[in-house]
Amino acid sequence: MIRLKRVKTLGNGIEDLTIDSEEELTIDCEERLVRLPGLIDPHVHFRTPGAEHKENWRSGAKAAIRGGITTVFDMPNNQPPCVDPDSFHQKKALIDQQLKECGIPLNYKLFFGADKDHILSVGKVRDEVIGVKIFMGSSTGGLVMEDRESIDRAFELAAQHDLMVAVHAEDEEILKERQQAFAGEKHPAIHSKIRDRSAAIKATELAIELAEKYNSRVYILHLSTKEELDLVRQARDRQILVFAETTPHHLFLNEEAYENWGTKVQMNPPLRTPKDQEALWEAIHDGTIDSIGSDHAPHTLDEKNRPYGEAPSGIPGIETTLPLLLNACNEGKLTLEQIVKLMRINLEQIYNLPHSSDVVLVDMELPKTVNDQNILSKCGWSPYSGMTLKGWPVYTIINGKPYKAEDATPLRP
């Protein structure tokens, strides 16, 4: 049994609580640590199999603990991609082995990749996957579905099997046209012009159209523009089952970050304007945004330091998502209750997840500076390095096992 003494609640009460556990342990929260439910990161790329020099589930699980995350949804754009029952079960076996090796019982779900040559097999794993992921535009890993007939079929099959469709909503035709138009440009900021808002808007329009056509559920990943938010609102007015995720980097970074960070802040979809940031925050407050996913997509520093055109897209984020939001809470931008809704309650409801007793204890008064040397992700860097954030996880309790968040080491009596 884990006993939490003098723990603060979301309502600013002080309570003594117990958590079922094989451990016999007491944590004195000193009327300072706030109890939050263990949070869900619905969008990670832990790189197993095929790119484990960037991340694996041993390092990824530790990074999750540091970030107060107790459940993750992992994406299918691996090498080989997770697009059929064999690749799905092989990937799952690797994950289970790596989690066993590091002794962390991280909860996880896997997306099944939509691929026109294998999509018919999704029915064989329908009870094991969290949903079907469609890359409407190319990104890391080469898993892309660009022809309308294949995308249609994926939505139809997902509806038949009652599976969520999660979409990377960027139109591949527009991306190719604009890449050609800006060929030869080398400043990293060109990335936001090549993958401009029109590509995201067109793909989101199509995803909503197909959700309506097949009466399927669609989850728009890493939504980044004001226009996409308007499309989501209009779709909901028509009773279409559309859900919207945004990311910490689209909330806390914008196109101005290219000047200091260059290709390190290159991601898909790219950074947008300050006005888009404002629209995303408004959408959090009016309920248009359902969830926040880190889109944790680690690459090594050597890879990210390559010139534009050679550097891969994607940034790490699972360790810093909650601290960024806690800092924003301290600044009055949102509440702890909203964080819990965006990173736990809504996701449990959207994906019909069983209730979990996982807990994260956070210190809202604790200031720390993000430092590459302290990053637990295998990639070993953060685009927020040098930023001082107030509010950090102190303890993370997963399936009854307590850990110090700072270094992901087990907490002993």
GIPEQUI-V639130 format. One record per backbone hydrogen bond with DSSP energy under -1.0 kcal/mol. CO is the residue of the C=O (numbers start at 1). NH is the residue of the N-H. If there is no record, write none. Layout:
BEGIN
<<CO:NH> <CO:NH>>
END
This chain:
BEGIN
<<1:25> <2:19> <3:27> <4:17> <5:29> <6:31> <7:15> <8:35> <9:12> <13:9> <15:7> <17:4> <19:2> <25:3> <27:5> <29:32> <29:33> <33:8> <34:362> <36:360> <39:70> <39:71> <41:73> <43:295> <43:296> <44:75> <47:51> <49:79> <51:54> <56:60> <57:61> <58:62> <59:63> <60:64> <61:65> <62:66> <63:67> <64:69> <65:68> <68:39> <70:107> <71:41> <72:109> <73:44> <74:111> <76:78> <76:82> <81:83> <82:113> <84:88> <85:89> <86:90> <87:91> <88:92> <89:93> <90:94> <91:95> <92:96> <93:97> <94:98> <95:99> <96:100> <97:101> <98:102> <99:103> <99:104> <104:106> <107:72> <109:74> <110:130> <112:133> <115:118> <115:119> <118:121> <119:122> <121:124> <122:125> <125:128> <125:129> <131:112> <132:166> <133:114> <134:168> <135:145> <136:172> <139:142> <142:144> <147:151> <148:152> <149:153> <150:154> <151:155> <152:156> <153:157> <154:158> <155:159> <156:160> <157:161> <158:163> <159:162> <164:132> <165:219> <166:134> <167:169> <167:221> <168:136> <168:170> <171:175> <172:176> <173:177> <174:178> <175:179> <176:180> <177:181> <178:182> <180:183> <182:185> <187:190> <188:191> <189:192> <190:194> <191:195> <196:199> <197:201> <198:202> <199:171> <199:203> <200:204> <201:205> <202:206> <203:207> <204:208> <205:209> <206:210> <207:211> <208:212> <209:213> <210:214> <211:216> <217:165> <218:243> <219:167> <220:245> <225:229> <226:230> <227:231> <228:232> <229:233> <230:234> <231:235> <232:236> <233:237> <235:240> <236:239> <240:242> <241:218> <243:220> <244:290> <244:291> <245:223> <246:293> <247:251> <248:252> <249:253> <254:257> <255:258> <256:259> <257:261> <258:262> <261:264> <262:265> <263:266> <266:314> <272:255> <273:277> <274:278> <275:279> <276:280> <277:281> <278:282> <279:283> <280:284> <281:285> <282:286> <283:288> <283:289> <291:246> <296:45> <300:304> <301:305> <303:306> <307:310> <307:311> <315:297> <317:321> <320:324> <321:325> <322:326> <323:327> <324:328> <325:329> <326:330> <327:331> <328:333> <329:332> <335:339> <336:340> <337:341> <338:342> <339:343> <340:345> <341:346> <342:292> <343:40> <344:348> <345:349> <346:350> <347:351> <348:353> <358:38> <359:397> <360:36> <361:394> <361:395> <362:34> <363:366> <363:392> <366:391> <368:389> <370:386> <371:374> <372:375> <377:380> <382:385> <384:387> <387:370> <389:368> <392:363> <394:405> <395:361> <396:403> <397:359> <398:401> <401:398> <402:411> <403:396> <404:408> <409:404>>
END
